[in-house]
Amino acid sequence: MYGPLFSTALLWQKWAFGAAQMMMASSSVIQIRVLQMSLGTMRPEEATRMVFEKSSALAKATEMAGRALAANKGPAEASLAGLAPYTRATRANAKRLSRRSSRPK
């Protein structure tokens, strides 16, 4: 009786947890990039990546959410699918930038 309701609630909970993780990773990325800009140590490649990664993640998120909706998976599943590209990008950036910034010079 409560199966579909419970599974939908779990999907929304999974989305909320994923969004929180993405926000934590993005805050560290923003922090490192602002520090690099203020110190003048940001590489041109990083500045270019910073601009172009947003449109790329938006296109992929729109595609993934659209595919989930086209497959009639529902709004919770579509939201989770749309969040995935942003989560992957922010986690990869956080890992890459923190590794680079902690390297001794």
N, CA, C and O atoms as a GROMACS GRO file, in nm:
protein
  420
    1MET      N    1   0.081  -0.119   0.000
    1MET     CA    2   0.000   0.000   0.000
    1MET      C    3   0.086   0.126   0.000
    1MET      O    4   0.059   0.219  -0.076
    2TYR      N    5   0.190   0.131   0.084
    2TYR     CA    6   0.274   0.250   0.092
    2TYR      C    7   0.403   0.236   0.011
    2TYR      O    8   0.488   0.325   0.017
    3GLY      N    9   0.418   0.128  -0.063
    3GLY     CA   10   0.541   0.103  -0.139
    3GLY      C   11   0.582   0.216  -0.231
    3GLY      O   12   0.693   0.266  -0.220
    4PRO      N   13   0.494   0.259  -0.323
    4PRO     CA   14   0.532   0.367  -0.415
    4PRO      C   15   0.560   0.499  -0.342
    4PRO      O   16   0.652   0.573  -0.380
    5LEU      N   17   0.483   0.527  -0.240
    5LEU     CA   18   0.503   0.650  -0.164
    5LEU      C   19   0.638   0.648  -0.092
    5LEU      O   20   0.710   0.747  -0.091
    6PHE      N   21   0.671   0.534  -0.033
    6PHE     CA   22   0.796   0.519   0.039
    6PHE      C   23   0.915   0.528  -0.056
    6PHE      O   24   1.014   0.594  -0.026
    7SER      N   25   0.906   0.462  -0.173
    7SER     CA   26   1.018   0.466  -0.267
    7SER      C   27   1.036   0.606  -0.324
    7SER      O   28   1.149   0.648  -0.350
    8THR      N   29   0.926   0.680  -0.345
    8THR     CA   30   0.937   0.818  -0.393
    8THR      C   31   1.002   0.906  -0.287
    8THR      O   32   1.085   0.991  -0.318
    9ALA      N   33   0.964   0.886  -0.161
    9ALA     CA   34   1.025   0.962  -0.052
    9ALA      C   35   1.174   0.933  -0.043
    9ALA      O   36   1.254   1.023  -0.017
   10LEU      N   37   1.213   0.807  -0.064
   10LEU     CA   38   1.355   0.772  -0.062
   10LEU      C   39   1.430   0.838  -0.177
   10LEU      O   40   1.545   0.880  -0.160
   11LEU      N   41   1.366   0.847  -0.294
   11LEU     CA   42   1.431   0.914  -0.407
   11LEU      C   43   1.453   1.062  -0.377
   11LEU      O   44   1.559   1.116  -0.408
   12TRP      N   45   1.353   1.126  -0.318
   12TRP     CA   46   1.369   1.268  -0.285
   12TRP      C   47   1.475   1.287  -0.176
   12TRP      O   48   1.549   1.385  -0.178
   13GLN      N   49   1.482   1.192  -0.083
   13GLN     CA   50   1.585   1.200   0.020
   13GLN      C   51   1.724   1.182  -0.042
   13GLN      O   52   1.819   1.251  -0.004
   14LYS      N   53   1.734   1.090  -0.137
   14LYS     CA   54   1.860   1.069  -0.207
   14LYS      C   55   1.900   1.195  -0.284
   14LYS      O   56   2.017   1.232  -0.288
   15TRP      N   57   1.800   1.261  -0.346
   15TRP     CA   58   1.827   1.384  -0.419
   15TRP      C   59   1.876   1.493  -0.323
   15TRP      O   60   1.973   1.562  -0.353
   16ALA      N   61   1.811   1.508  -0.210
   16ALA     CA   62   1.849   1.611  -0.113
   16ALA      C   63   1.990   1.588  -0.060
   16ALA      O   64   2.067   1.682  -0.044
   17PHE      N   65   2.025   1.462  -0.034
   17PHE     CA   66   2.159   1.431   0.014
   17PHE      C   67   2.262   1.460  -0.096
   17PHE      O   68   2.369   1.514  -0.069
   18GLY      N   69   2.229   1.422  -0.220
   18GLY     CA   70   2.319   1.449  -0.332
   18GLY      C   71   2.337   1.598  -0.356
   18GLY      O   72   2.447   1.644  -0.386
   19ALA      N   73   2.228   1.674  -0.341
   19ALA     CA   74   2.237   1.820  -0.358
   19ALA      C   75   2.324   1.881  -0.249
   19ALA      O   76   2.402   1.972  -0.276
   20ALA      N   77   2.312   1.832  -0.128
   20ALA     CA   78   2.395   1.882  -0.018
   20ALA      C   79   2.543   1.852  -0.043
   20ALA      O   80   2.629   1.937  -0.019
   21GLN      N   81   2.572   1.731  -0.090
   21GLN     CA   82   2.711   1.695  -0.121
   21GLN      C   83   2.765   1.783  -0.233
   21GLN      O   84   2.880   1.828  -0.227
   22MET      N   85   2.683   1.807  -0.335
   22MET     CA   86   2.724   1.891  -0.446
   22MET      C   87   2.752   2.034  -0.399
   22MET      O   88   2.847   2.097  -0.444
   23MET      N   89   2.668   2.084  -0.309
   23MET     CA   90   2.689   2.220  -0.258
   23MET      C   91   2.817   2.230  -0.176
   23MET      O   92   2.886   2.332  -0.183
   24MET      N   93   2.849   2.128  -0.099
   24MET     CA   94   2.973   2.129  -0.022
   24MET      C   95   3.094   2.127  -0.115
   24MET      O   96   3.190   2.201  -0.093
   25ALA      N   97   3.089   2.043  -0.219
   25ALA     CA   98   3.200   2.037  -0.314
   25ALA      C   99   3.212   2.169  -0.389
   25ALA      O  100   3.323   2.218  -0.411
   26SER      N  101   3.099   2.227  -0.429
   26SER     CA  102   3.106   2.352  -0.505
   26SER      C  103   3.158   2.466  -0.419
   26SER      O  104   3.225   2.556  -0.470
   27SER      N  105   3.128   2.465  -0.290
   27SER     CA  106   3.181   2.572  -0.205
   27SER      C  107   3.333   2.565  -0.194
   27SER      O  108   3.400   2.668  -0.190
   28SER      N  109   3.388   2.444  -0.189
   28SER     CA  110   3.534   2.434  -0.184
   28SER      C  111   3.596   2.473  -0.318
   28SER      O  112   3.704   2.532  -0.322
   29VAL      N  113   3.528   2.440  -0.429
   29VAL     CA  114   3.578   2.480  -0.561
   29VAL      C  115   3.577   2.632  -0.573
   29VAL      O  116   3.674   2.692  -0.620
   30ILE      N  117   3.470   2.695  -0.530
   30ILE     CA  118   3.461   2.841  -0.535
   30ILE      C  119   3.569   2.904  -0.448
   30ILE      O  120   3.634   3.001  -0.489
   31GLN      N  121   3.589   2.849  -0.331
   31GLN     CA  122   3.690   2.902  -0.239
   31GLN      C  123   3.830   2.895  -0.301
   31GLN      O  124   3.905   2.993  -0.295
   32ILE      N  125   3.864   2.782  -0.359
   32ILE     CA  126   3.997   2.766  -0.418
   32ILE      C  127   4.013   2.857  -0.539
   32ILE      O  128   4.118   2.919  -0.557
   33ARG      N  129   3.909   2.864  -0.624
   33ARG     CA  130   3.920   2.948  -0.743
   33ARG      C  131   3.928   3.096  -0.709
   33ARG      O  132   4.004   3.169  -0.773
   34VAL      N  133   3.853   3.141  -0.611
   34VAL     CA  134   3.862   3.282  -0.571
   34VAL      C  135   4.001   3.311  -0.515
   34VAL      O  136   4.058   3.417  -0.543
   35LEU      N  137   4.056   3.220  -0.439
   35LEU     CA  138   4.192   3.237  -0.387
   35LEU      C  139   4.292   3.245  -0.501
   35LEU      O  140   4.381   3.330  -0.501
   36GLN      N  141   4.278   3.156  -0.599
   36GLN     CA  142   4.368   3.159  -0.714
   36GLN      C  143   4.357   3.291  -0.790
   36GLN      O  144   4.458   3.348  -0.831
   37MET      N  145   4.234   3.339  -0.809
   37MET     CA  146   4.216   3.467  -0.880
   37MET      C  147   4.276   3.582  -0.801
   37MET      O  148   4.341   3.670  -0.858
   38SER      N  149   4.255   3.582  -0.670
   38SER     CA  150   4.306   3.694  -0.589
   38SER      C  151   4.458   3.695  -0.580
   38SER      O  152   4.519   3.801  -0.570
   39LEU      N  153   4.518   3.576  -0.585
   39LEU     CA  154   4.664   3.568  -0.581
   39LEU      C  155   4.727   3.578  -0.719
   39LEU      O  156   4.849   3.591  -0.732
   40GLY      N  157   4.645   3.571  -0.823
   40GLY     CA  158   4.696   3.577  -0.959
   40GLY      C  159   4.762   3.448  -1.003
   40GLY      O  160   4.846   3.449  -1.094
   41THR      N  161   4.726   3.335  -0.941
   41THR     CA  162   4.788   3.208  -0.976
   41THR      C  163   4.698   3.119  -1.060
   41THR      O  164   4.735   3.005  -1.090
   42MET      N  165   4.582   3.168  -1.098
   42MET     CA  166   4.491   3.086  -1.178
   42MET      C  167   4.545   3.074  -1.320
   42MET      O  168   4.579   3.174  -1.384
   43ARG      N  169   4.552   2.952  -1.367
   43ARG     CA  170   4.600   2.928  -1.502
   43ARG      C  171   4.490   2.964  -1.601
   43ARG      O  172   4.372   2.957  -1.568
   44PRO      N  173   4.527   3.003  -1.723
   44PRO     CA  174   4.426   3.035  -1.824
   44PRO      C  175   4.334   2.918  -1.855
   44PRO      O  176   4.215   2.937  -1.884
   45GLU      N  177   4.388   2.796  -1.850
   45GLU     CA  178   4.306   2.678  -1.876
   45GLU      C  179   4.196   2.663  -1.770
   45GLU      O  180   4.083   2.625  -1.800
   46GLU      N  181   4.232   2.695  -1.647
   46GLU     CA  182   4.135   2.685  -1.537
   46GLU      C  183   4.026   2.790  -1.553
   46GLU      O  184   3.908   2.764  -1.528
   47ALA      N  185   4.065   2.909  -1.593
   47ALA     CA  186   3.966   3.016  -1.614
   47ALA      C  187   3.870   2.979  -1.727
   47ALA      O  188   3.750   3.003  -1.718
   48THR      N  189   3.924   2.921  -1.832
   48THR     CA  190   3.840   2.878  -1.944
   48THR      C  191   3.748   2.766  -1.901
   48THR      O  192   3.629   2.767  -1.933
   49ARG      N  193   3.801   2.670  -1.828
   49ARG     CA  194   3.719   2.558  -1.779
   49ARG      C  195   3.607   2.609  -1.690
   49ARG      O  196   3.494   2.561  -1.696
   50MET      N  197   3.641   2.707  -1.607
   50MET     CA  198   3.544   2.762  -1.513
   50MET      C  199   3.421   2.818  -1.587
   50MET      O  200   3.309   2.809  -1.538
   51VAL      N  201   3.443   2.876  -1.705
   51VAL     CA  202   3.334   2.934  -1.781
   51VAL      C  203   3.257   2.827  -1.859
   51VAL      O  204   3.134   2.824  -1.855
   52PHE      N  205   3.328   2.741  -1.928
   52PHE     CA  206   3.262   2.648  -2.020
   52PHE      C  207   3.201   2.526  -1.953
   52PHE      O  208   3.112   2.463  -2.012
   53GLU      N  209   3.245   2.490  -1.834
   53GLU     CA  210   3.191   2.371  -1.770
   53GLU      C  211   3.044   2.390  -1.730
   53GLU      O  212   2.970   2.292  -1.720
   54LYS      N  213   3.004   2.513  -1.708
   54LYS     CA  214   2.866   2.538  -1.666
   54LYS      C  215   2.766   2.503  -1.776
   54LYS      O  216   2.667   2.435  -1.751
   55SER      N  217   2.793   2.548  -1.897
   55SER     CA  218   2.702   2.519  -2.007
   55SER      C  219   2.703   2.371  -2.042
   55SER      O  220   2.600   2.315  -2.080
   56SER      N  221   2.817   2.308  -2.030
   56SER     CA  222   2.826   2.165  -2.056
   56SER      C  223   2.745   2.084  -1.954
   56SER      O  224   2.673   1.992  -1.991
   57ALA      N  225   2.758   2.120  -1.827
   57ALA     CA  226   2.682   2.049  -1.723
   57ALA      C  227   2.533   2.075  -1.738
   57ALA      O  228   2.452   1.984  -1.715
   58LEU      N  229   2.496   2.196  -1.775
   58LEU     CA  230   2.354   2.227  -1.795
   58LEU      C  231   2.296   2.145  -1.909
   58LEU      O  232   2.186   2.091  -1.897
   59ALA      N  233   2.368   2.135  -2.019
   59ALA     CA  234   2.320   2.056  -2.133
   59ALA      C  235   2.304   1.909  -2.095
   59ALA      O  236   2.204   1.847  -2.129
   60LYS      N  237   2.402   1.855  -2.026
   60LYS     CA  238   2.396   1.714  -1.986
   60LYS      C  239   2.284   1.691  -1.884
   60LYS      O  240   2.214   1.590  -1.892
   61ALA      N  241   2.267   1.782  -1.790
   61ALA     CA  242   2.161   1.768  -1.690
   61ALA      C  243   2.024   1.774  -1.756
   61ALA      O  244   1.934   1.698  -1.720
   62THR      N  245   2.007   1.865  -1.851
   62THR     CA  246   1.880   1.876  -1.923
   62THR      C  247   1.852   1.748  -2.001
   62THR      O  248   1.739   1.700  -2.003
   63GLU      N  249   1.955   1.695  -2.064
   63GLU     CA  250   1.938   1.571  -2.139
   63GLU      C  251   1.898   1.456  -2.047
   63GLU      O  252   1.804   1.382  -2.077
   64MET      N  253   1.969   1.441  -1.936
   64MET     CA  254   1.942   1.329  -1.846
   64MET      C  255   1.803   1.340  -1.783
   64MET      O  256   1.733   1.239  -1.771
   65ALA      N  257   1.763   1.459  -1.743
   65ALA     CA  258   1.630   1.478  -1.686
   65ALA      C  259   1.523   1.454  -1.793
   65ALA      O  260   1.420   1.394  -1.765
   66GLY      N  261   1.547   1.501  -1.913
   66GLY     CA  262   1.453   1.479  -2.023
   66GLY      C  263   1.438   1.332  -2.056
   66GLY      O  264   1.327   1.285  -2.082
   67ARG      N  265   1.547   1.259  -2.054
   67ARG     CA  266   1.539   1.114  -2.079
   67ARG      C  267   1.459   1.043  -1.972
   67ARG      O  268   1.379   0.954  -2.001
   68ALA      N  269   1.479   1.084  -1.847
   68ALA     CA  270   1.404   1.022  -1.738
   68ALA      C  271   1.256   1.053  -1.750
   68ALA      O  272   1.172   0.966  -1.726
   69LEU      N  273   1.223   1.176  -1.787
   69LEU     CA  274   1.082   1.211  -1.804
   69LEU      C  275   1.021   1.141  -1.924
   69LEU      O  276   0.906   1.098  -1.920
   70ALA      N  277   1.099   1.129  -2.032
   70ALA     CA  278   1.049   1.059  -2.151
   70ALA      C  279   1.025   0.911  -2.122
   70ALA      O  280   0.937   0.849  -2.183
   71ALA      N  281   1.102   0.855  -2.031
   71ALA     CA  282   1.084   0.715  -1.992
   71ALA      C  283   0.976   0.701  -1.886
   71ALA      O  284   0.954   0.592  -1.833
   72ASN      N  285   0.907   0.812  -1.854
   72ASN     CA  286   0.797   0.813  -1.758
   72ASN      C  287   0.840   0.765  -1.619
   72ASN      O  288   0.770   0.688  -1.554
   73LYS      N  289   0.957   0.811  -1.578
   73LYS     CA  290   1.010   0.770  -1.447
   73LYS      C  291   0.964   0.858  -1.333
   73LYS      O  292   0.983   0.823  -1.217
   74GLY      N  293   0.904   0.972  -1.364
   74GLY     CA  294   0.852   1.059  -1.259
   74GLY      C  295   0.946   1.172  -1.225
   74GLY      O  296   1.064   1.170  -1.260
   75PRO      N  297   0.893   1.272  -1.156
   75PRO     CA  298   0.974   1.390  -1.126
   75PRO      C  299   1.089   1.366  -1.029
   75PRO      O  300   1.193   1.431  -1.040
   76ALA      N  301   1.073   1.275  -0.936
   76ALA     CA  302   1.181   1.249  -0.841
   76ALA      C  303   1.301   1.186  -0.913
   76ALA      O  304   1.415   1.227  -0.892
   77GLU      N  305   1.274   1.089  -0.996
   77GLU     CA  306   1.381   1.022  -1.072
   77GLU      C  307   1.444   1.119  -1.172
   77GLU      O  308   1.566   1.117  -1.192
   78ALA      N  309   1.363   1.204  -1.233
   78ALA     CA  310   1.415   1.303  -1.328
   78ALA      C  311   1.503   1.405  -1.258
   78ALA      O  312   1.607   1.445  -1.311
   79SER      N  313   1.464   1.448  -1.140
   79SER     CA  314   1.545   1.543  -1.063
   79SER      C  315   1.678   1.481  -1.024
   79SER      O  316   1.782   1.547  -1.029
   80LEU      N  317   1.674   1.356  -0.984
   80LEU     CA  318   1.797   1.285  -0.947
   80LEU      C  319   1.890   1.270  -1.068
   80LEU      O  320   2.011   1.287  -1.057
   81ALA      N  321   1.831   1.238  -1.183
   81ALA     CA  322   1.910   1.225  -1.306
   81ALA      C  323   1.968   1.359  -1.348
   81ALA      O  324   2.082   1.364  -1.396
   82GLY      N  325   1.893   1.467  -1.330
   82GLY     CA  326   1.941   1.599  -1.366
   82GLY      C  327   2.049   1.651  -1.272
   82GLY      O  328   2.131   1.734  -1.312
   83LEU      N  329   2.049   1.604  -1.151
   83LEU     CA  330   2.150   1.647  -1.053
   83LEU      C  331   2.285   1.578  -1.077
   83LEU      O  332   2.389   1.634  -1.044
   84ALA      N  333   2.282   1.459  -1.132
   84ALA     CA  334   2.404   1.378  -1.146
   84ALA      C  335   2.518   1.448  -1.222
   84ALA      O  336   2.631   1.443  -1.174
   85PRO      N  337   2.494   1.512  -1.336
   85PRO     CA  338   2.606   1.578  -1.405
   85PRO      C  339   2.670   1.690  -1.322
   85PRO      O  340   2.792   1.708  -1.326
   86TYR      N  341   2.590   1.764  -1.249
   86TYR     CA  342   2.644   1.870  -1.164
   86TYR      C  343   2.728   1.811  -1.051
   86TYR      O  344   2.835   1.862  -1.018
   87THR      N  345   2.678   1.702  -0.993
   87THR     CA  346   2.751   1.637  -0.884
   87THR      C  347   2.884   1.584  -0.932
   87THR      O  348   2.987   1.602  -0.866
   88ARG      N  349   2.884   1.517  -1.047
   88ARG     CA  350   3.009   1.465  -1.102
   88ARG      C  351   3.109   1.576  -1.129
   88ARG      O  352   3.227   1.564  -1.096
   89ALA      N  353   3.062   1.685  -1.189
   89ALA     CA  354   3.152   1.796  -1.224
   89ALA      C  355   3.209   1.863  -1.100
   89ALA      O  356   3.329   1.892  -1.094
   90THR      N  357   3.125   1.889  -1.001
   90THR     CA  358   3.174   1.958  -0.882
   90THR      C  359   3.268   1.870  -0.801
   90THR      O  360   3.369   1.919  -0.748
   91ARG      N  361   3.237   1.742  -0.790
   91ARG     CA  362   3.328   1.652  -0.717
   91ARG      C  363   3.462   1.640  -0.787
   91ARG      O  364   3.566   1.641  -0.722
   92ALA      N  365   3.460   1.628  -0.921
   92ALA     CA  366   3.585   1.618  -0.996
   92ALA      C  367   3.667   1.745  -0.981
   92ALA      O  368   3.789   1.739  -0.964
   93ASN      N  369   3.602   1.860  -0.987
   93ASN     CA  370   3.673   1.987  -0.969
   93ASN      C  371   3.731   1.998  -0.829
   93ASN      O  372   3.847   2.038  -0.813
   94ALA      N  373   3.653   1.964  -0.729
   94ALA     CA  374   3.702   1.974  -0.591
   94ALA      C  375   3.823   1.883  -0.571
   94ALA      O  376   3.921   1.923  -0.508
   95LYS      N  377   3.816   1.763  -0.623
   95LYS     CA  378   3.927   1.670  -0.608
   95LYS      C  379   4.051   1.720  -0.682
   95LYS      O  380   4.162   1.718  -0.627
   96ARG      N  381   4.032   1.766  -0.805
   96ARG     CA  382   4.144   1.814  -0.886
   96ARG      C  383   4.206   1.939  -0.826
   96ARG      O  384   4.329   1.949  -0.814
   97LEU      N  385   4.123   2.035  -0.788
   97LEU     CA  386   4.176   2.161  -0.735
   97LEU      C  387   4.239   2.145  -0.597
   97LEU      O  388   4.340   2.210  -0.568
   98SER      N  389   4.182   2.061  -0.513
   98SER     CA  390   4.241   2.044  -0.380
   98SER      C  391   4.373   1.969  -0.388
   98SER      O  392   4.464   1.993  -0.308
   99ARG      N  393   4.384   1.879  -0.482
   99ARG     CA  394   4.510   1.807  -0.501
   99ARG      C  395   4.617   1.903  -0.551
   99ARG      O  396   4.731   1.898  -0.505
  100ARG      N  397   4.580   1.989  -0.643
  100ARG     CA  398   4.676   2.083  -0.700
  100ARG      C  399   4.715   2.190  -0.600
  100ARG      O  400   4.831   2.230  -0.594
  101SER      N  401   4.619   2.238  -0.520
  101SER     CA  402   4.650   2.348  -0.428
  101SER      C  403   4.728   2.300  -0.306
  101SER      O  404   4.795   2.381  -0.241
  102SER      N  405   4.722   2.172  -0.275
  102SER     CA  406   4.796   2.122  -0.158
  102SER      C  407   4.937   2.074  -0.193
  102SER      O  408   5.013   2.035  -0.105
  103ARG      N  409   4.970   2.078  -0.321
  103ARG     CA  410   5.103   2.037  -0.365
  103ARG      C  411   5.208   2.136  -0.322
  103ARG      O  412   5.189   2.256  -0.338
  104PRO      N  413   5.320   2.089  -0.266
  104PRO     CA  414   5.426   2.183  -0.230
  104PRO      C  415   5.491   2.242  -0.354
  104PRO      O  416   5.502   2.176  -0.457
  105LYS      N  417   5.533   2.367  -0.343
  105LYS     CA  418   5.592   2.435  -0.461
  105LYS      C  419   5.741   2.436  -0.454
  105LYS      O  420   5.806   2.489  -0.544
   0.00000   0.00000   0.00000
